[in-house]
Amino acid sequence: MAFVAPWAGAEELGQVDYRAFPDEEEPSHVAQLDDDLEVIEGDSDVTSEYSEDDAELLEPETIEPGTVEEVPYDYIDEGQIIDEELGVQMAPVLSSADDIKPCDWYGRIDFVQWVRSRPKRLALAIDTSPIDDLLELIQLQRPLGAGRASFRIEPGARVTLAHNLGRDAKNRDNTVEVVYLGGFNWSSTAAKTSRDPRELNTTLALSTVGGFQRSDLQSIRLESDLNSIAFNVRLQRRPHSDKMVLSPDGRWSRQMQSTFVSSFLAGMRYVRATDDFNWQSRLLDGDGNLVPADDFIGNYDIDTENNLVGLHVGTDTYWQSPNLRLGMRTQFGVFVNIAEVQSNVLIIDDDPQSEVTGTFNRSVNDEAASFIGEMGWSATYQFRPNIACRASYDFMWAQGLAGATRQIDFNFAEAPRVNFGENIFYQGFSIGVEFVW
């Protein structure tokens, strides 16, 4: 028997007959479809075409615990098919944010090439030879100054070792790291000879100071090095979740989303910067050879050591794609500079005008506040899940150092003082490799 919809029209049901009943009785409806007549009482259920046997099949089945066996998983390279009979496939992973430092340990080794700025321009020796014509004026050389000590690019290293402590509630990687930067050793020399005999003089000392006045040849040598080590705690945000991509052939794949990622670090740092400066003045004989040092010499040695200890903070921001990372970093810190300066002066001069001769050794220690700021740009390419190569350009500015050339003082009668006026600018590029495990 067919099911009759209660909203069916007269055209669908055929003729409809309505009968009257007493008021105390509930009305009923009579419907005629074809030759069969079905009466539907108000209290009765709608007649269904399903039998009692069919109803038993519709009852929910109860599964007892322990009666379901684990579905076997068969993985293959193309598509990761689950249950070959069903042919269900998982989307292949082409790239994933999980590949970005999924590690307990992280290391990086950089080969660094840096150059440091010259010392402050300070005239040490001037040629006072008389100028008789325009040609001699043109040929007059520049004074010998500390600023003429230009430095070449020197090699160094940056080594980083970090341990991942895990992720926090904000989905940030928490790491502790140790960073060493150093191995640099810059050196530079310069010299000047007077045109006329004994016409090379200095404006930093009185005319009565022997050795550095009325000489023929003066030269300088400056050596400088830099080393530092830092202990940091870093909070680094994770990249966005992976995306599902539908290819033209109807296949889905899982891919990483290119995004900007940032990190913040804070920690302690120790920096050691030293200068070794030598300034020498000599006489020449008629053949252009050096007069023995036992007869005439002016020698000034200055060694400075800056030990900076303090706190620093920094941030990294970079654009991360599946294989390429482009970023910029900044760091700055405030330090206490514990400086030590040692100077040794030897003057031998039998000229009657030279009243100040002999040996003068002095040493002084002092402390002052210093500042260090850094900035750099880098590009990193990840050619294996656990290995990447990188290149960067960086610079560092150190303020409040005790530079060697700033400690020159011929007033030997007074107690020495440390001059913290040196500002040094370091810059250069680096190439290196990153690895995780």
URGIVEN-V812948 format. One record per residue. N is the residue number from 1. RES is the residue in three letters. SS is DSSP state (a for helix, b for strand, c for the rest). D_FIRST is the distance of its C-alpha to the first C-alpha in Angstrom with 2 decimals. Layout:
n->{N | N}
res->{RES | RES}
ss->{SS | SS}
d_first->{D_FIRST | D_FIRST}
This chain:
n->{1 | 2 | 3 | 4 | 5 | 6 | 7 | 8 | 9 | 10 | 11 | 12 | 13 | 14 | 15 | 16 | 17 | 18 | 19 | 20 | 21 | 22 | 23 | 24 | 25 | 26 | 27 | 28 | 29 | 30 | 31 | 32 | 33 | 34 | 35 | 36 | 37 | 38 | 39 | 40 | 41 | 42 | 43 | 44 | 45 | 46 | 47 | 48 | 49 | 50 | 51 | 52 | 53 | 54 | 55 | 56 | 57 | 58 | 59 | 60 | 61 | 62 | 63 | 64 | 65 | 66 | 67 | 68 | 69 | 70 | 71 | 72 | 73 | 74 | 75 | 76 | 77 | 78 | 79 | 80 | 81 | 82 | 83 | 84 | 85 | 86 | 87 | 88 | 89 | 90 | 91 | 92 | 93 | 94 | 95 | 96 | 97 | 98 | 99 | 100 | 101 | 102 | 103 | 104 | 105 | 106 | 107 | 108 | 109 | 110 | 111 | 112 | 113 | 114 | 115 | 116 | 117 | 118 | 119 | 120 | 121 | 122 | 123 | 124 | 125 | 126 | 127 | 128 | 129 | 130 | 131 | 132 | 133 | 134 | 135 | 136 | 137 | 138 | 139 | 140 | 141 | 142 | 143 | 144 | 145 | 146 | 147 | 148 | 149 | 150 | 151 | 152 | 153 | 154 | 155 | 156 | 157 | 158 | 159 | 160 | 161 | 162 | 163 | 164 | 165 | 166 | 167 | 168 | 169 | 170 | 171 | 172 | 173 | 174 | 175 | 176 | 177 | 178 | 179 | 180 | 181 | 182 | 183 | 184 | 185 | 186 | 187 | 188 | 189 | 190 | 191 | 192 | 193 | 194 | 195 | 196 | 197 | 198 | 199 | 200 | 201 | 202 | 203 | 204 | 205 | 206 | 207 | 208 | 209 | 210 | 211 | 212 | 213 | 214 | 215 | 216 | 217 | 218 | 219 | 220 | 221 | 222 | 223 | 224 | 225 | 226 | 227 | 228 | 229 | 230 | 231 | 232 | 233 | 234 | 235 | 236 | 237 | 238 | 239 | 240 | 241 | 242 | 243 | 244 | 245 | 246 | 247 | 248 | 249 | 250 | 251 | 252 | 253 | 254 | 255 | 256 | 257 | 258 | 259 | 260 | 261 | 262 | 263 | 264 | 265 | 266 | 267 | 268 | 269 | 270 | 271 | 272 | 273 | 274 | 275 | 276 | 277 | 278 | 279 | 280 | 281 | 282 | 283 | 284 | 285 | 286 | 287 | 288 | 289 | 290 | 291 | 292 | 293 | 294 | 295 | 296 | 297 | 298 | 299 | 300 | 301 | 302 | 303 | 304 | 305 | 306 | 307 | 308 | 309 | 310 | 311 | 312 | 313 | 314 | 315 | 316 | 317 | 318 | 319 | 320 | 321 | 322 | 323 | 324 | 325 | 326 | 327 | 328 | 329 | 330 | 331 | 332 | 333 | 334 | 335 | 336 | 337 | 338 | 339 | 340 | 341 | 342 | 343 | 344 | 345 | 346 | 347 | 348 | 349 | 350 | 351 | 352 | 353 | 354 | 355 | 356 | 357 | 358 | 359 | 360 | 361 | 362 | 363 | 364 | 365 | 366 | 367 | 368 | 369 | 370 | 371 | 372 | 373 | 374 | 375 | 376 | 377 | 378 | 379 | 380 | 381 | 382 | 383 | 384 | 385 | 386 | 387 | 388 | 389 | 390 | 391 | 392 | 393 | 394 | 395 | 396 | 397 | 398 | 399 | 400 | 401 | 402 | 403 | 404 | 405 | 406 | 407 | 408 | 409 | 410 | 411 | 412 | 413 | 414 | 415 | 416 | 417 | 418 | 419 | 420 | 421 | 422 | 423 | 424 | 425 | 426 | 427 | 428 | 429 | 430 | 431 | 432 | 433 | 434 | 435 | 436 | 437}
res->{MET | ALA | PHE | VAL | ALA | PRO | TRP | ALA | GLY | ALA | GLU | GLU | LEU | GLY | GLN | VAL | ASP | TYR | ARG | ALA | PHE | PRO | ASP | GLU | GLU | GLU | PRO | SER | HIS | VAL | ALA | GLN | LEU | ASP | ASP | ASP | LEU | GLU | VAL | ILE | GLU | GLY | ASP | SER | ASP | VAL | THR | SER | GLU | TYR | SER | GLU | ASP | ASP | ALA | GLU | LEU | LEU | GLU | PRO | GLU | THR | ILE | GLU | PRO | GLY | THR | VAL | GLU | GLU | VAL | PRO | TYR | ASP | TYR | ILE | ASP | GLU | GLY | GLN | ILE | ILE | ASP | GLU | GLU | LEU | GLY | VAL | GLN | MET | ALA | PRO | VAL | LEU | SER | SER | ALA | ASP | ASP | ILE | LYS | PRO | CYS | ASP | TRP | TYR | GLY | ARG | ILE | ASP | PHE | VAL | GLN | TRP | VAL | ARG | SER | ARG | PRO | LYS | ARG | LEU | ALA | LEU | ALA | ILE | ASP | THR | SER | PRO | ILE | ASP | ASP | LEU | LEU | GLU | LEU | ILE | GLN | LEU | GLN | ARG | PRO | LEU | GLY | ALA | GLY | ARG | ALA | SER | PHE | ARG | ILE | GLU | PRO | GLY | ALA | ARG | VAL | THR | LEU | ALA | HIS | ASN | LEU | GLY | ARG | ASP | ALA | LYS | ASN | ARG | ASP | ASN | THR | VAL | GLU | VAL | VAL | TYR | LEU | GLY | GLY | PHE | ASN | TRP | SER | SER | THR | ALA | ALA | LYS | THR | SER | ARG | ASP | PRO | ARG | GLU | LEU | ASN | THR | THR | LEU | ALA | LEU | SER | THR | VAL | GLY | GLY | PHE | GLN | ARG | SER | ASP | LEU | GLN | SER | ILE | ARG | LEU | GLU | SER | ASP | LEU | ASN | SER | ILE | ALA | PHE | ASN | VAL | ARG | LEU | GLN | ARG | ARG | PRO | HIS | SER | ASP | LYS | MET | VAL | LEU | SER | PRO | ASP | GLY | ARG | TRP | SER | ARG | GLN | MET | GLN | SER | THR | PHE | VAL | SER | SER | PHE | LEU | ALA | GLY | MET | ARG | TYR | VAL | ARG | ALA | THR | ASP | ASP | PHE | ASN | TRP | GLN | SER | ARG | LEU | LEU | ASP | GLY | ASP | GLY | ASN | LEU | VAL | PRO | ALA | ASP | ASP | PHE | ILE | GLY | ASN | TYR | ASP | ILE | ASP | THR | GLU | ASN | ASN | LEU | VAL | GLY | LEU | HIS | VAL | GLY | THR | ASP | THR | TYR | TRP | GLN | SER | PRO | ASN | LEU | ARG | LEU | GLY | MET | ARG | THR | GLN | PHE | GLY | VAL | PHE | VAL | ASN | ILE | ALA | GLU | VAL | GLN | SER | ASN | VAL | LEU | ILE | ILE | ASP | ASP | ASP | PRO | GLN | SER | GLU | VAL | THR | GLY | THR | PHE | ASN | ARG | SER | VAL | ASN | ASP | GLU | ALA | ALA | SER | PHE | ILE | GLY | GLU | MET | GLY | TRP | SER | ALA | THR | TYR | GLN | PHE | ARG | PRO | ASN | ILE | ALA | CYS | ARG | ALA | SER | TYR | ASP | PHE | MET | TRP | ALA | GLN | GLY | LEU | ALA | GLY | ALA | THR | ARG | GLN | ILE | ASP | PHE | ASN | PHE | ALA | GLU | ALA | PRO | ARG | VAL | ASN | PHE | GLY | GLU | ASN | ILE | PHE | TYR | GLN | GLY | PHE | SER | ILE | GLY | VAL | GLU | PHE | VAL | TRP}
ss->{c | c | c | c | c | c | c | c | c | a | a | a | a | c | c | b | b | c | c | c | c | c | c | c | c | c | c | c | b | b | b | b | b | c | c | b | b | b | b | b | c | c | c | c | c | c | c | c | c | c | c | a | a | a | a | a | a | a | c | c | c | c | c | c | c | c | c | c | c | c | c | c | c | c | c | c | c | c | c | c | b | b | c | c | c | c | c | b | b | c | c | b | b | c | c | c | a | a | a | c | c | c | c | c | b | b | b | b | b | b | b | b | b | b | b | b | c | c | c | c | c | c | b | b | b | b | b | c | c | c | c | c | c | a | a | a | a | a | a | c | c | c | c | b | b | a | a | a | c | c | c | c | c | b | b | b | b | b | b | b | b | b | b | b | b | b | b | c | c | c | c | b | b | b | b | b | b | b | b | b | b | b | b | b | b | b | b | b | b | b | b | b | b | c | c | c | c | c | c | b | b | c | c | c | c | c | c | c | b | c | c | c | c | c | b | c | b | b | b | b | b | b | b | b | b | b | b | b | b | b | b | b | b | b | b | b | b | c | c | c | c | c | b | b | b | b | c | c | c | c | c | b | b | b | b | c | c | c | b | b | b | b | b | b | b | b | b | b | b | b | b | b | b | b | b | b | b | b | b | b | b | b | c | b | c | c | c | c | c | b | c | c | c | c | c | b | b | b | b | b | b | b | b | b | b | b | b | b | b | b | b | b | b | b | b | b | b | b | b | b | c | c | c | b | b | b | b | b | b | b | b | b | b | b | b | b | b | b | b | b | b | b | b | b | b | b | b | b | b | c | c | c | c | c | c | b | c | b | b | b | b | b | b | b | b | b | b | b | b | b | b | b | b | b | b | b | b | b | b | b | b | b | b | b | c | c | b | b | b | b | b | b | b | b | b | b | b | b | b | b | b | c | c | c | a | a | a | c | c | c | c | c | c | c | c | c | c | c | c | c | c | b | b | b | b | b | b | b | b | b | b | b | b | b | b | b | c}
d_first->{0.00 | 3.78 | 6.63 | 9.15 | 12.65 | 15.21 | 17.72 | 15.98 | 18.43 | 18.54 | 18.62 | 15.18 | 13.63 | 15.75 | 17.83 | 17.98 | 19.73 | 21.72 | 23.31 | 26.42 | 27.08 | 30.34 | 31.56 | 31.54 | 27.83 | 25.13 | 23.27 | 19.55 | 17.43 | 15.45 | 13.24 | 12.38 | 10.32 | 11.44 | 11.74 | 8.91 | 10.43 | 9.42 | 12.62 | 13.27 | 16.62 | 19.10 | 19.79 | 16.30 | 14.49 | 11.56 | 8.42 | 7.92 | 6.19 | 9.80 | 11.26 | 14.69 | 16.46 | 15.28 | 16.55 | 19.86 | 20.33 | 20.16 | 22.98 | 26.35 | 28.79 | 32.27 | 35.16 | 38.27 | 41.59 | 43.47 | 40.56 | 40.37 | 42.99 | 44.78 | 43.53 | 46.40 | 47.96 | 49.63 | 51.93 | 53.45 | 55.66 | 53.25 | 50.28 | 50.30 | 47.08 | 45.20 | 43.22 | 43.66 | 40.18 | 38.63 | 41.41 | 41.72 | 45.03 | 47.28 | 49.30 | 52.84 | 55.63 | 58.13 | 60.13 | 59.79 | 61.62 | 61.74 | 64.38 | 66.76 | 69.10 | 66.65 | 69.66 | 71.87 | 75.11 | 76.16 | 79.46 | 81.24 | 84.61 | 86.17 | 89.35 | 90.91 | 93.60 | 95.12 | 98.23 | 99.89 | 101.72 | 105.48 | 107.60 | 108.92 | 111.57 | 114.87 | 118.17 | 120.04 | 122.91 | 124.47 | 127.00 | 129.93 | 131.97 | 133.95 | 132.46 | 135.19 | 133.24 | 129.82 | 129.06 | 129.50 | 127.22 | 124.53 | 124.96 | 124.77 | 121.90 | 119.42 | 120.19 | 118.91 | 116.02 | 113.26 | 110.76 | 111.95 | 110.38 | 107.24 | 104.72 | 102.75 | 99.14 | 99.04 | 96.33 | 94.55 | 91.31 | 88.35 | 86.47 | 83.33 | 81.66 | 78.61 | 76.33 | 72.77 | 72.14 | 68.42 | 66.24 | 66.33 | 63.67 | 64.10 | 63.40 | 67.08 | 69.02 | 71.99 | 74.89 | 78.56 | 80.93 | 84.55 | 86.06 | 89.50 | 91.22 | 94.74 | 97.18 | 98.74 | 102.51 | 103.92 | 107.58 | 109.77 | 113.47 | 115.74 | 119.52 | 122.19 | 125.85 | 128.51 | 130.29 | 133.67 | 134.88 | 133.85 | 132.00 | 128.61 | 128.08 | 125.35 | 124.76 | 123.12 | 126.45 | 129.91 | 132.58 | 134.29 | 131.41 | 132.45 | 130.40 | 127.88 | 130.51 | 132.80 | 130.90 | 130.14 | 126.68 | 123.77 | 120.35 | 117.17 | 114.38 | 111.15 | 108.50 | 105.24 | 102.25 | 98.90 | 96.64 | 93.83 | 91.13 | 88.20 | 85.71 | 82.51 | 79.15 | 76.50 | 73.09 | 71.06 | 67.70 | 64.99 | 63.48 | 60.07 | 56.89 | 55.96 | 53.64 | 50.81 | 51.54 | 49.18 | 51.14 | 50.48 | 49.06 | 46.23 | 47.85 | 48.44 | 51.81 | 53.46 | 56.73 | 59.34 | 59.86 | 63.43 | 64.72 | 67.85 | 68.82 | 71.68 | 73.62 | 76.31 | 79.17 | 82.01 | 84.77 | 88.45 | 90.72 | 94.22 | 96.17 | 99.59 | 101.54 | 105.17 | 107.96 | 111.15 | 113.72 | 117.17 | 119.71 | 122.96 | 126.11 | 128.88 | 132.12 | 132.94 | 136.33 | 138.04 | 136.11 | 132.72 | 132.31 | 131.27 | 134.08 | 133.84 | 131.76 | 134.78 | 136.46 | 133.64 | 129.96 | 127.44 | 124.25 | 121.43 | 118.48 | 115.52 | 112.54 | 109.67 | 106.63 | 103.66 | 101.26 | 98.27 | 95.89 | 93.06 | 89.41 | 87.29 | 83.78 | 81.83 | 78.58 | 76.89 | 74.43 | 73.00 | 70.25 | 68.22 | 66.28 | 65.00 | 68.45 | 70.87 | 72.26 | 74.63 | 76.18 | 79.01 | 80.63 | 83.11 | 85.16 | 88.01 | 89.99 | 93.00 | 95.58 | 98.86 | 101.40 | 104.01 | 106.63 | 109.78 | 112.57 | 115.57 | 118.35 | 121.49 | 124.22 | 127.23 | 130.04 | 133.20 | 135.46 | 139.27 | 139.46 | 141.64 | 139.08 | 136.46 | 136.90 | 133.49 | 133.19 | 132.04 | 128.79 | 126.20 | 123.19 | 120.67 | 117.27 | 114.92 | 111.42 | 109.24 | 105.64 | 103.70 | 100.16 | 98.52 | 95.34 | 93.29 | 90.49 | 88.42 | 85.96 | 84.39 | 81.86 | 80.13 | 77.76 | 75.96 | 74.05 | 71.92 | 71.96 | 70.69 | 68.43 | 71.50 | 74.36 | 75.25 | 78.38 | 79.70 | 82.47 | 83.76 | 86.53 | 87.88 | 90.73 | 92.25 | 94.75 | 97.01 | 99.13 | 101.96 | 103.46 | 107.07 | 108.01 | 111.19 | 112.88 | 112.49 | 114.63 | 117.81 | 120.61 | 124.35 | 125.29 | 126.01 | 127.76 | 124.58 | 121.73 | 118.84 | 115.48 | 112.06 | 110.81 | 106.95 | 106.77 | 105.28 | 101.85 | 100.46 | 97.65 | 95.91 | 93.54 | 92.17 | 89.24 | 87.63 | 85.39 | 83.62 | 80.72 | 78.01 | 76.32 | 73.88 | 73.11}
